[in-house]
């Protein structure tokens, strides 16, 4: 069986043969054996453990190590099993070996391996390319090993959204640097299905005013996330009259008298009738949305009384309707 595996497993066969003189001879002439025997084969498929052992022994011959990685058909399951002990004395050589594993895709695509590389060398072009090429595998990989600093580095590292979406369940607002945020970035994070409602709310509070978009503005009534008045008015300018009515109803509790006056001045009838702060009567149709608005107006003393009255519809099929009758309070 061993003879059948040779020469594809040129090193594994020697080790498993257990013939001490042969093993010693190979080890005593290891560089020669790798160059003149192993690398001369059409292809190699030594066991993972044996390839790792060779890389470990050949740490001072990094170019030879890279040639061996290119030739071998294997995959490293755990990056820390590959030359990790040599980092204190051969850091650059280890980096080149690890980069070769990344570029040849001979490293298992797990967050554990990516994290092990990042801890030593941060985000290099080799790591970036590997991550973006192995997104499908990473979606199935556990993220339990990832810490706050790593998440922050990935989120702000300019990666494609397909990669960021994998980590979004772990992301909090404080992981995101202000200079990373753009309108496009905010939209992509905000509407990604993987984003938690808490993250959406945090991002909206901090960045909504500066990076508001029409799509974000039109989603607020549906999502009903907590917002500030600054975010409210940033969204306001993107909406049509009916959308503004809905927004004012949903977020009525954060608005004060001057805020409503500013809103009404931008709205059509009958809402525009609320603008003059003199004592006068305003009638608006009774709807759930309008009731929320006028109830808030009553609570903040914008109107002094609120009653209902029946009105006859001019449309034959509508019959009798109800109007909300509001008396606007005069402001000196």
Residue pairs with C-beta under 8 A, 6 or more apart in sequence:
2 13
2 16
2 17
3 13
5 12
5 13
6 13
7 37
7 38
7 41
8 41
8 43
8 44
8 45
8 46
9 44
9 45
9 46
9 47
9 50
10 33
10 37
10 38
10 41
10 44
10 46
11 26
11 33
11 38
11 46
11 50
11 51
11 54
12 46
12 47
12 50
14 22
14 23
14 26
15 23
15 50
17 23
26 33
27 57
30 54
30 57
30 58
31 58
31 61
31 64
34 54
34 58
34 64
34 68
35 64
38 44
38 68
38 71
39 67
39 68
39 71
41 71
43 71
43 73
44 68
44 71
44 72
44 73
45 72
45 73
45 74
46 54
46 72
46 74
47 74
48 74
48 75
48 76
48 77
51 68
51 69
51 72
51 74
52 76
52 81
52 82
54 65
54 68
55 65
55 68
55 69
55 82
55 83
55 97
56 82
56 83
56 85
56 86
58 64
58 65
58 68
59 65
59 83
59 86
59 90
59 93
59 94
59 97
60 90
60 93
62 93
62 96
62 97
65 93
65 96
65 97
65 100
66 96
66 97
66 100
69 97
69 100
69 101
69 104
69 106
70 100
70 104
72 106
74 106
75 106
75 107
75 108
76 82
76 101
76 106
76 107
76 108
76 113
77 108
78 108
78 112
78 113
78 116
79 98
79 101
79 107
79 112
79 113
79 116
79 117
80 116
82 97
82 98
82 101
83 90
83 93
83 94
83 97
83 98
84 94
86 93
86 94
87 94
87 120
91 120
94 120
95 120
95 121
98 107
98 117
98 120
98 121
99 124
99 126
100 106
101 107
102 117
102 126
102 127
102 129
102 130
103 126
103 129
103 130
105 130
105 133
105 134
107 113
107 130
109 130
109 134
109 137
109 138
109 141
110 137
110 138
110 141
110 142
111 138
111 141
111 142
111 143
111 145
111 146
112 141
112 142
112 145
114 127
114 130
114 131
114 138
115 145
115 146
115 147
115 150
117 127
118 127
118 150
118 153
121 127
122 153
123 153
123 154
123 157
128 157
128 159
131 138
131 159
131 163
132 159
132 160
132 163
135 160
135 162
135 163
135 166
138 163
138 166
139 166
143 166
143 167
143 170
146 167
146 170
148 175
151 167
151 170
151 171
151 175
152 175
152 176
152 177
154 163
154 164
154 167
155 164
155 167
155 171
155 175
155 176
155 180
156 175
156 176
156 177
156 180
161 188
161 192
164 171
164 188
164 189
164 192
165 192
165 193
165 194
166 194
168 189
168 192
168 194
168 195
168 196
168 199
169 194
169 196
171 189
171 195
171 199
172 198
172 199
172 202
173 199
173 202
173 203
173 206
176 189
176 203
178 207
181 207
181 211
182 211
183 211
183 212
183 213
186 203
186 207
186 208
186 211
186 213
186 216
187 213
187 215
187 216
189 195
189 199
189 203
190 200
190 203
190 204
190 216
190 219
191 215
191 219
197 223
197 225
200 223
200 225
201 225
201 226
204 216
204 225
204 226
204 227
204 231
205 226
205 227
205 228
205 231
208 216
208 227
208 228
208 230
208 231
208 234
208 235
209 228
209 230
209 231
209 234
210 234
212 231
212 234
212 235
212 238
213 238
214 238
216 235
217 234
217 235
217 236
217 237
217 238
217 239
217 243
218 238
218 239
218 243
220 227
220 235
220 247
220 250
220 251
221 243
221 246
221 247
221 250
224 250
227 235
227 251
227 254
228 254
229 254
229 255
229 259
232 247
232 251
232 254
232 255
233 262
235 247
236 244
236 247
236 263
236 266
239 247
241 267
241 268
244 263
244 266
244 267
245 267
245 271
245 289
245 290
245 293
246 289
248 255
248 260
248 263
248 293
249 288
249 289
249 290
249 292
249 293
250 292
252 292
252 293
252 295
252 296
253 296
255 263
255 296
256 300
257 300
257 301
257 302
257 331
260 274
260 296
260 297
260 300
260 302
261 274
261 275
261 277
263 271
264 271
264 272
264 273
264 274
264 275
265 272
265 275
270 282
270 283
270 284
271 284
273 280
273 282
274 282
274 297
274 302
274 326
274 328
276 328
277 328
277 329
277 330
277 331
278 328
278 330
278 331
279 304
279 327
279 328
279 329
279 330
280 327
280 328
281 325
281 326
281 327
281 328
282 303
282 325
282 326
282 327
282 328
283 309
283 311
283 323
283 324
283 325
283 326
284 290
284 294
284 323
284 324
284 326
285 321
285 322
285 323
285 324
286 308
286 321
286 322
286 323
286 324
290 324
291 324
294 303
294 306
294 324
294 326
295 306
297 303
297 306
297 326
298 306
298 326
301 329
302 328
302 329
303 326
303 327
303 328
303 329
304 327
304 328
304 329
305 325
305 326
305 327
306 324
306 325
306 326
306 327
307 324
307 325
308 322
308 323
308 324
308 325
309 322
309 323
309 325
310 320
310 321
310 322
310 323
311 320
311 321
311 322
311 323
312 320
312 321
313 319
313 320
313 321
